[in-house]
Amino acid sequence: MRVKGGPRAQGARQAGKTSKAGKAAAAKFAGLLNNDPEETEEKARQLRNRLLEEMQELAQEVEDGKSTKEEASRKFVGLVIRDRYGDKQGKGQQNMENSIADLVESDPNFVSRLHSQLKKIAKDK
């Protein structure tokens, strides 16, 4: 007696479809990868340099008294988020920056440590 259909038969058919889709997705993903590690390292170096320059500018603002501790922590959060996720300037990014900045500002230990580190950066410049 032969049983038609059933969960096992459907699972076998579904597995065949999944492997074909997986191969196509893998090929598409492989095409997106950058095969030149030197170019990737150079881009990462440029991003780090840009972030360090912005940190030095922020440190100088703190040293000159143009930014308070709280303002500096808020700007620091913005720098880190833009460095990590890009500069998309959307409503979601702004909400994320505000939420994290509020959280950071409410931690006096973080604010004072950031302030002292920014002062050190300004003096080393």
C-alpha positions as CSV (number, residue, x, y, z in Angstrom):
1,M,0.0,0.0,0.0
2,R,1.4,3.4,-1.0
3,V,0.7,6.6,1.1
4,K,0.4,9.8,-0.9
5,G,1.3,13.1,0.5
6,G,1.7,13.4,4.3
7,P,4.2,15.5,6.2
8,R,7.3,13.6,5.2
9,A,6.6,13.9,1.5
10,Q,5.9,17.6,1.8
11,G,9.0,18.1,3.8
12,A,11.1,16.4,1.1
13,R,9.7,18.7,-1.6
14,Q,10.2,21.7,0.6
15,A,13.8,20.8,1.3
16,G,14.6,20.7,-2.5
17,K,13.1,24.2,-2.9
18,T,15.1,25.5,0.1
19,S,18.4,24.3,-1.2
20,K,17.9,25.9,-4.6
21,A,17.0,29.2,-2.9
22,G,19.9,28.9,-0.6
23,K,22.4,28.4,-3.4
24,A,21.0,31.5,-5.3
25,A,21.2,33.6,-2.1
26,A,24.8,32.4,-1.4
27,A,25.9,33.3,-5.0
28,K,24.3,36.8,-4.6
29,F,26.0,37.3,-1.2
30,A,29.3,36.2,-2.6
31,G,29.0,38.8,-5.3
32,L,28.6,41.5,-2.7
33,L,31.7,40.7,-0.8
34,N,34.8,42.7,-1.4
35,N,37.6,40.5,-2.3
36,D,40.3,43.1,-1.8
37,P,41.3,43.1,1.9
38,E,43.6,46.1,1.5
39,E,40.7,48.3,0.2
40,T,38.6,47.2,3.2
41,E,41.3,48.0,5.7
42,E,41.8,51.4,4.0
43,K,38.1,52.2,4.4
44,A,38.2,51.2,8.0
45,R,41.3,53.3,8.6
46,Q,39.6,56.3,7.1
47,L,36.5,55.9,9.2
48,R,38.6,55.6,12.4
49,N,40.6,58.7,11.4
50,R,37.4,60.7,10.8
51,L,36.0,59.6,14.2
52,L,39.2,60.6,16.0
53,E,39.2,64.0,14.3
54,E,35.6,64.6,15.4
55,M,36.5,63.4,18.9
56,Q,39.4,65.9,19.0
57,E,37.0,68.7,17.9
58,L,34.6,67.7,20.7
59,A,37.5,67.6,23.1
60,Q,38.6,71.1,22.1
61,E,35.0,72.4,22.5
62,V,35.0,71.0,26.1
63,E,38.4,72.5,26.8
64,D,37.4,75.9,25.5
65,G,34.2,75.8,27.6
66,K,31.9,75.8,24.5
67,S,30.3,72.5,25.5
68,T,29.0,71.4,28.9
69,K,29.6,67.9,30.2
70,E,26.0,66.9,29.2
71,E,26.2,68.5,25.8
72,A,29.5,66.7,25.2
73,S,28.0,63.3,26.2
74,R,25.1,63.9,23.8
75,K,27.4,64.8,20.9
76,F,29.6,61.8,21.8
77,V,26.6,59.5,21.4
78,G,25.8,61.0,18.1
79,L,29.4,60.5,16.9
80,V,29.4,56.9,17.9
81,I,26.0,56.1,16.4
82,R,26.9,57.8,13.1
83,D,30.2,56.0,13.0
84,R,28.6,52.6,13.7
85,Y,25.4,52.9,11.6
86,G,26.2,55.6,9.0
87,D,24.8,59.1,8.6
88,K,21.2,58.3,7.5
89,Q,19.6,61.3,9.2
90,G,16.3,59.6,9.5
91,K,13.6,59.8,12.2
92,G,14.6,56.4,13.6
93,Q,18.3,57.4,14.0
94,Q,17.3,60.6,15.7
95,N,15.0,58.8,18.1
96,M,17.8,56.3,18.9
97,E,20.3,59.1,19.5
98,N,17.9,60.9,21.8
99,S,17.1,57.7,23.8
100,I,20.7,56.7,24.2
101,A,21.8,60.3,25.0
102,D,19.1,60.5,27.7
103,L,20.3,57.3,29.2
104,V,24.0,58.4,29.1
105,E,23.2,61.8,30.6
106,S,21.5,60.2,33.5
107,D,24.7,58.4,34.5
108,P,26.9,61.0,36.2
109,N,29.8,58.5,36.4
110,F,29.8,58.1,32.6
111,V,29.5,61.8,32.0
112,S,32.4,62.7,34.3
113,R,34.6,60.0,32.9
114,L,33.9,61.1,29.4
115,H,34.6,64.7,30.3
116,S,38.0,63.8,31.9
117,Q,38.9,61.7,28.8
118,L,38.0,64.5,26.5
119,K,40.1,66.9,28.6
120,K,43.1,64.5,28.2
121,I,42.5,64.3,24.4
122,A,42.5,68.1,24.2
123,K,45.7,68.4,26.1
124,D,47.4,65.8,23.9
125,K,46.5,67.6,20.8
